[in-house]
């Protein structure tokens, strides 16, 4: 289908974009890579009168690494996350997850900001940001504010970002320990049936720190706090990892859809969580 008529704007700085979205209110929308928004517009499921393209705003792009602190501009593409050698050195799980997103065509245009900002529970980056305990910097007509990724998602497509605010950047500290991002999907380009990210720091077989997050297993990404608590200070063995896997699956809350019934999704969740735990442990 063809979208209904709209006006198109391409501001060259952030303040111009903020002013435009504030002026247009509910009739305006910003666009990053467009992979979520354009299909909705073509189906005429939304009536956008003014479309504001963020691709010319350089201050929304780039990867900055200073010591253990990492900041990624919202308009940084997935392929830039994959090919940045310095980012791979300090946060290799980013590349591992990004390589599993959709296909090369999507990764060349899709942005990290677009992936995390629209609240789609099937997107990979929101779960990854739970894993990394990231912070989102958001700017709007009322100024700048920061929101923790673990507090950002309120429901499917509902977030703490106001309609007149723009996601500027994502920041987090370099993860310590072994890592893994495991994803099961029906075919190349599809969203996950279930996916899991794990970071484990292990000293002499004992877990000193951990993080676990799930993708597309609820109406928001899931940070598995109970499972993490089970790991800290414990000697890691197959029995413990099985119990941790069980805890993660119990915390999941998938819905039946074209990717399968609830029972199947929970079964797949158990497989990807256990694989991620074991691979992160091996890498630690």
C-alpha positions as CSV (number, residue, x, y, z in Angstrom):
1,X,0.0,0.0,0.0
2,X,0.9,3.7,-0.3
3,X,1.1,5.9,2.8
4,X,-1.3,8.8,3.1
5,X,0.1,12.3,2.2
6,X,2.6,13.8,4.7
7,X,5.2,16.6,4.8
8,X,8.9,15.6,5.1
9,X,11.6,17.4,7.0
10,X,15.3,16.7,7.4
11,X,16.8,19.0,10.1
12,X,20.6,19.2,10.4
13,X,20.8,19.6,14.1
14,X,19.0,18.2,17.2
15,X,17.4,21.4,18.3
16,X,15.7,21.9,15.0
17,X,14.3,18.4,15.3
18,X,13.1,19.0,18.8
19,X,11.4,22.2,17.8
20,X,9.6,20.5,14.9
21,X,8.3,17.6,16.9
22,X,7.1,20.0,19.6
23,X,5.3,22.1,17.0
24,X,3.5,19.2,15.3
25,X,2.5,17.3,18.4
26,X,0.5,14.1,17.7
27,X,0.7,14.8,13.9
28,X,4.5,14.6,13.8
29,X,6.9,11.6,14.1
30,X,10.6,11.2,13.9
31,X,12.1,8.5,11.7
32,X,15.5,6.7,12.2
33,X,16.0,3.7,10.0
34,X,12.3,3.4,9.3
35,X,11.9,-0.4,9.5
36,X,9.2,-0.2,12.0
37,X,7.5,3.0,11.0
38,X,7.3,2.8,7.2
39,X,5.4,-0.5,7.2
40,X,2.8,0.9,9.6
41,X,2.5,4.0,7.4
42,X,2.0,1.9,4.3
43,X,-0.8,0.0,5.9
44,X,-2.3,3.3,7.0
45,X,-2.4,2.2,10.6
46,X,-1.2,5.6,11.7
47,X,-2.1,9.0,10.3
48,X,1.2,10.9,10.4
49,X,1.1,14.4,8.8
50,X,4.7,15.4,9.4
51,X,7.7,13.1,9.2
52,X,11.0,14.3,10.6
53,X,14.1,12.4,9.3
54,X,17.0,12.3,11.9
55,X,19.6,10.9,9.5
56,X,21.3,14.3,8.8
57,X,22.0,15.1,12.5
58,X,25.6,14.2,13.1
59,X,25.4,14.8,16.9
60,X,23.2,11.6,17.1
61,X,25.8,9.4,15.5
62,X,29.0,7.8,16.5
63,X,30.6,5.6,19.2
64,X,32.6,7.1,22.0
65,X,34.7,5.0,24.3
66,X,36.6,6.5,27.3
67,X,38.0,4.0,29.6
68,X,35.2,1.6,30.7
69,X,32.5,4.1,29.7
70,X,30.8,3.6,26.3
71,X,28.3,6.0,24.6
72,X,26.6,5.2,21.3
73,X,24.6,7.8,19.4
74,X,21.0,6.9,18.6
75,X,21.5,7.1,14.9
76,X,24.4,4.7,14.8
77,X,23.6,1.8,12.5
78,X,23.8,-1.8,13.3
79,X,26.5,-2.3,10.7
80,X,28.6,0.3,12.5
81,X,28.2,-1.6,15.7
82,X,29.4,-4.7,14.0
83,X,32.4,-3.2,12.3
84,X,33.7,-1.0,15.0
85,X,36.9,-2.7,16.3
86,X,37.2,-0.7,19.5
87,X,33.6,-1.4,20.5
88,X,34.3,-5.1,19.9
89,X,37.3,-5.1,22.2
90,X,35.3,-3.6,25.1
91,X,31.8,-5.0,24.5
92,X,31.9,-7.9,22.1
93,X,28.3,-9.0,23.0
94,X,27.1,-6.0,21.0
95,X,28.5,-7.4,17.8
96,X,27.3,-10.9,18.6
97,X,23.7,-9.6,19.0
98,X,23.8,-7.2,16.1
99,X,24.9,-9.9,13.7
100,X,21.7,-11.8,14.5
101,X,19.4,-8.9,13.7
102,X,17.3,-9.4,10.5
103,X,19.6,-9.4,7.4
104,X,22.4,-7.3,5.9
105,X,20.0,-4.9,4.2
106,X,18.3,-4.0,7.4
107,X,21.5,-3.8,9.4
108,X,22.9,-1.3,7.0
109,X,20.1,1.2,7.6
110,X,18.7,0.1,11.0
111,X,19.8,2.1,14.0
112,X,20.4,1.3,17.6
113,X,18.2,4.2,18.6
114,X,15.3,3.1,16.5
115,X,15.6,-0.5,17.7
116,X,15.4,0.5,21.4
117,X,13.1,3.5,21.3
118,X,9.8,2.2,19.8
119,X,9.2,-0.4,22.5
120,X,8.8,-3.4,20.2
121,X,9.3,-6.5,22.5
122,X,10.6,-8.5,19.6
123,X,13.5,-6.2,18.9
124,X,16.9,-7.5,20.1
125,X,18.5,-4.3,21.4
126,X,16.1,-3.5,24.3
127,X,16.9,-6.9,25.9
128,X,20.6,-6.3,25.2
129,X,20.4,-3.0,27.0
130,X,18.8,-4.7,30.0
131,X,21.8,-7.0,30.0
132,X,24.2,-4.1,29.9
133,X,22.3,-2.0,32.4
134,X,22.3,0.8,29.9
135,X,21.1,4.4,30.4
136,X,19.1,6.3,27.7
137,X,19.7,10.0,27.2
138,X,16.5,11.7,25.9
139,X,16.0,15.3,24.9
140,X,12.8,17.3,24.3
141,X,11.2,20.7,24.7
142,X,11.5,20.4,28.5
143,X,15.2,19.5,28.4
144,X,17.5,16.5,28.8
145,X,16.8,13.6,31.1
146,X,18.3,10.1,31.6
147,X,16.3,6.9,32.0
148,X,17.6,3.4,32.9
149,X,16.9,0.8,30.2
150,X,15.5,-1.5,32.9
151,X,12.9,1.2,33.7
152,X,12.2,2.4,30.2
153,X,9.8,-0.2,28.9
154,X,6.2,-0.1,30.2
155,X,4.4,-2.5,27.8
156,X,4.4,-3.4,24.1
157,X,5.2,-0.2,22.2
158,X,4.8,1.9,25.4
159,X,7.9,3.5,26.9
160,X,8.8,6.2,29.4
161,X,9.7,8.5,26.4
162,X,7.2,11.3,25.8
163,X,6.0,11.9,22.3
164,X,7.9,15.2,22.1
165,X,11.2,13.7,23.1
166,X,14.0,12.2,21.0
167,X,16.4,9.5,22.1
168,X,19.9,11.0,21.8
169,X,22.3,8.3,23.0
170,X,22.7,5.0,24.9
171,X,25.5,4.6,27.5
172,X,26.8,1.8,29.6
173,X,30.0,0.5,31.2
174,X,32.1,-2.1,29.5
175,X,30.8,-5.6,30.6
176,X,33.2,-7.8,32.6
177,X,33.4,-11.5,32.0
178,X,32.1,-14.1,29.6
179,X,29.2,-13.2,27.3
180,X,26.7,-14.8,25.0
181,X,23.6,-13.8,23.0
182,X,21.6,-16.8,21.8
183,X,18.6,-16.4,19.5
184,X,16.2,-18.9,17.9
185,X,14.2,-17.7,14.9
186,X,12.2,-19.4,12.1
187,X,14.2,-18.0,9.2
188,X,16.7,-15.3,8.3
189,X,15.2,-11.9,8.9
190,X,12.6,-13.0,11.3
191,X,12.2,-11.8,14.9
192,X,13.2,-14.2,17.6
193,X,10.9,-16.9,18.9
194,X,13.1,-16.5,22.0
195,X,16.5,-15.0,22.7
196,X,18.7,-14.6,25.7
197,X,21.7,-12.6,26.7
198,X,24.1,-13.6,29.5
199,X,27.2,-12.0,31.0
200,X,29.1,-14.0,33.7
201,X,32.2,-13.1,35.7
202,X,33.7,-16.1,37.3
203,X,36.7,-16.5,39.7
204,X,37.9,-20.0,40.5
205,X,34.6,-21.4,39.4
206,X,32.6,-19.0,41.6
207,X,30.3,-16.4,40.0
208,X,31.2,-12.9,41.2
209,X,28.8,-11.0,38.9
210,X,26.1,-11.8,36.4
211,X,23.5,-10.4,34.1
212,X,20.7,-12.2,32.2
213,X,18.0,-10.8,29.9
214,X,15.4,-12.2,27.6
215,X,14.0,-11.0,24.3
216,X,10.4,-11.5,22.9
217,X,9.3,-13.6,25.8
218,X,7.0,-11.0,27.3
219,X,5.4,-7.6,26.3
220,X,8.6,-6.0,27.5
221,X,12.2,-7.2,27.6
222,X,12.9,-9.1,30.8
223,X,15.8,-8.7,33.2
224,X,16.1,-11.9,35.2
225,X,16.9,-10.5,38.6
226,X,15.9,-13.7,40.5
227,X,18.1,-15.9,38.3
228,X,21.0,-13.5,38.8
229,X,20.7,-13.7,42.5
230,X,20.9,-17.4,42.3
231,X,24.2,-17.2,40.6
232,X,26.1,-14.6,42.7
233,X,28.6,-16.2,45.1
234,X,27.8,-19.8,43.9
235,X,30.1,-22.4,42.5
236,X,28.9,-22.9,38.9
237,X,28.0,-26.4,37.8
238,X,25.5,-28.0,35.6
239,X,22.9,-28.3,38.4
240,X,23.1,-24.6,39.2
241,X,22.8,-23.6,35.6
242,X,19.7,-25.8,35.2
243,X,18.1,-24.2,38.2
244,X,18.9,-20.7,36.8
245,X,17.5,-21.7,33.4
246,X,14.3,-22.8,35.1
247,X,14.0,-19.5,37.0
248,X,14.4,-17.5,33.7
249,X,11.7,-19.6,32.0
250,X,9.4,-19.1,34.9
251,X,9.8,-15.3,34.7
252,X,9.0,-15.3,31.0
253,X,5.4,-14.6,29.9
254,X,5.1,-15.2,26.1
255,X,1.9,-15.1,24.1
256,X,0.9,-17.5,21.3
257,X,1.3,-16.2,17.8
258,X,2.6,-17.4,14.4
259,X,5.9,-18.4,16.0
260,X,4.2,-21.0,18.2
261,X,2.1,-21.7,21.3
262,X,3.1,-20.6,24.8
263,X,4.4,-24.0,25.7
264,X,6.7,-24.2,22.7
265,X,8.1,-20.7,23.3
266,X,8.9,-21.6,26.9
267,X,10.6,-24.8,25.7
268,X,12.7,-22.8,23.3
269,X,13.4,-20.2,26.0
270,X,14.9,-22.9,28.2
271,X,17.2,-24.0,25.4
272,X,18.5,-20.6,24.4
273,X,19.0,-19.6,28.1
274,X,20.9,-22.7,28.9
275,X,23.1,-22.4,25.8
276,X,23.8,-18.8,26.6
277,X,24.7,-19.6,30.2
278,X,27.1,-22.4,29.2
279,X,28.7,-20.4,26.5
280,X,29.2,-17.3,28.7
281,X,30.6,-19.6,31.4
282,X,33.1,-21.2,28.9
283,X,34.2,-17.7,27.7
284,X,34.7,-16.5,31.3
